[in-house]
Each structure stands twice: as structure tokens, then as C-alpha cells.
Amino acid sequence: MQRVMSFEVYEDLKRFFSEDFKPLRGILVQKHWSNSDYEKIKACFKGFSNDFFEALSLARSIFLPNKVISVFQVWFDELNKKYGKSVCEVFSSLELSNDQKKEIESKLIQCYDNLCFKYIVSPSLIGGFCVKVNGLYFDGSLKRLIVKIEKEMQNERF
């Protein structure tokens, strides 16, 4: 029998994927936890639902520790769809600051309702960023500009 997760777990997952939990996610993928790691984990997860802990324990027992985050990401994306949110993926060549993220979010929220943001570092972009939302892809990367200039130069051979 499959168990349906509550909206409370969805809220827990939103917190889990927030910027504040990035260091904790690094600890979670380790195969073995030290006592100090365990204490950090306990302190950070204070206030999370029991369902979330059950899911975390189950995921760690079934999957390799380094796969738990990706499994939770898939789960989070599915819950976003269930609760009427669109996942907006923002790709950048470097880690974006919180101010940069807020600026991008404020612009996109003007055009799209109920977005949940997922930030991905992709060094191959060289600079700038790309946004993927609702099947659309907006490319503002330096890589795209370089490719465009290269094609124009090939067309204008001397």
C-alpha cells in the first residue's frame, strides 16, 4: 500500500532544498556520520514532520547516500506539480548570490504564477544564466553569444 504524503512534508522539502540547508545536504550524502554531524542534523531538522523523517530513513536504507538528494529532488518536483507549482530551473555558470536569486525570482513571478525555483550551477555556460520554465528555455549565457559570433564569422569568410 502506497502512503500519500501530506502537505506538511511538502513544506519540509521546501525547507530542505532552501539555501540554508545546503551544508546539511552535503553531510547527508556522506556514507558515515560523525557524532558532531549527527548532532548538526538533529538540530537542523528540528520542527520537521515525522513523515519526512520516515522518508529520509527509508531513502537512506534503500539508496546509496549520494543518491538520496536526487531521489528527494524528484519527489519534491512531483509534489510541486501536485500542489500546482511549476518548477523553474535557473542555470548559471557560478553560484548566484541571494540578491541575484531574489532579482531573478521577482522578474519571473511577474510573468508566471506559482513558481518553485531550482538553481543549478553549470560552468559550461561561461557566464550569464539560462531559465527553463513551463517548457520554455531562455538563454542569456555567454556561451550562446560566443557560438552566435562564431557562426556569424564563419558566414563572413574573407
C-alpha positions in Angstrom: 0.0 0.0 0.0 1.5 3.3 -1.1 1.3 6.1 1.5 0.2 9.6 0.5 2.5 12.3 1.9 1.0 15.3 3.5 1.3 19.0 2.5 3.4 19.2 5.7 6.1 17.0 4.1 6.0 19.3 1.0 6.7 22.3 3.3 9.5 20.2 4.9 11.0 19.5 1.4 10.9 23.2 0.5 12.9 24.0 3.6 15.2 21.1 2.9 16.1 22.5 -0.5 16.5 26.1 0.7 19.9 27.8 0.7 20.1 27.4 4.5 20.2 23.6 4.2 22.9 23.4 1.6 25.7 22.5 4.1 23.4 19.9 5.7 22.7 18.3 2.3 26.5 17.9 2.0 26.6 15.9 5.2 23.6 13.8 4.3 25.4 12.3 1.2 28.3 11.0 3.3 28.3 7.3 3.9 29.1 7.6 7.7 28.2 10.4 10.0 30.4 11.5 12.9 28.8 12.3 16.3 29.1 16.1 15.5 27.4 15.5 12.1 24.6 13.7 13.8 24.1 16.5 16.3 24.0 19.1 13.4 21.5 17.0 11.6 19.3 16.7 14.6 19.4 20.4 15.3 18.7 21.4 11.7 15.7 19.1 11.3 14.0 20.3 14.5 10.4 21.0 13.6 10.3 18.7 10.6 7.3 16.2 10.4 7.6 12.6 11.3 6.6 11.7 7.7 9.7 13.5 6.5 12.0 11.5 8.8 10.4 8.2 7.8 11.0 9.1 4.2 14.6 10.1 4.9 15.3 6.9 6.8 13.7 4.8 4.1 15.7 6.6 1.3 19.0 6.1 3.2 18.3 2.4 3.6 17.3 1.8 0.0 19.6 4.1 -2.0 23.3 4.9 -1.8 23.8 8.0 0.4 24.9 10.1 -2.6 21.6 9.3 -4.4 19.3 10.4 -1.6 19.4 14.1 -2.6 18.5 13.3 -6.2 15.7 11.0 -5.1 14.3 13.7 -2.8 14.6 16.2 -5.7 12.4 14.0 -7.9 10.0 13.7 -5.1 10.0 17.4 -4.5 9.3 18.1 -8.2 6.4 15.7 -8.2 4.9 17.3 -5.1 5.3 20.7 -6.7 3.2 19.5 -9.6 0.6 18.0 -7.2 0.3 21.3 -5.4 0.1 23.4 -8.5 3.6 24.8 -8.7 5.8 24.9 -11.8 9.4 24.2 -11.3 11.6 27.0 -12.7 15.2 25.8 -13.3 17.8 28.6 -13.3 21.2 27.6 -14.7 24.2 29.8 -14.1 28.0 29.5 -14.6 28.6 30.3 -10.9 26.7 30.1 -7.7 24.2 33.0 -7.6 24.0 35.3 -4.5 20.8 35.5 -2.6 20.3 39.0 -4.0 20.7 37.8 -7.6 18.2 35.0 -6.9 15.7 37.4 -5.5 16.0 39.6 -8.5 15.5 36.8 -11.0 12.6 35.4 -8.9 10.9 38.9 -8.7 11.1 39.2 -12.6 9.8 35.7 -13.3 7.0 35.9 -10.7 5.6 38.9 -12.7 5.2 36.6 -15.7 4.3 33.2 -14.1 2.2 32.1 -11.2 3.2 29.6 -8.5 6.8 29.0 -9.3 9.2 27.0 -7.3 12.9 27.8 -8.1 15.7 25.3 -8.6 19.2 26.7 -9.0 21.8 24.7 -10.9 25.5 25.6 -11.4 26.6 24.8 -15.0 30.2 26.1 -15.6 29.9 25.3 -19.3 27.7 28.4 -19.7 30.9 30.5 -19.2 28.8 33.5 -17.9 25.3 34.7 -17.6 22.3 32.4 -17.0 19.5 30.3 -18.6 16.0 29.8 -17.4 13.7 26.8 -18.1 10.1 27.1 -17.1 6.9 25.6 -18.4 8.7 24.0 -21.4 10.3 27.3 -22.4 14.0 27.9 -22.4 15.5 31.4 -22.2 19.3 31.5 -22.9 21.2 34.5 -21.6 24.5 32.8 -21.4 27.9 34.0 -22.7 28.3 30.6 -24.3 25.3 31.2 -26.6 26.7 34.6 -27.6 30.1 33.1 -28.4 28.5 30.4 -30.5 26.4 33.1 -32.3 29.5 35.2 -33.1 31.5 32.2 -34.2 28.7 31.3 -36.7 28.5 34.9 -38.0 32.2 34.9 -38.5 32.1 31.6 -40.4 29.4 33.0 -42.7 31.5 36.2 -43.5 34.7 34.5 -44.6 37.1 36.8 -46.4 
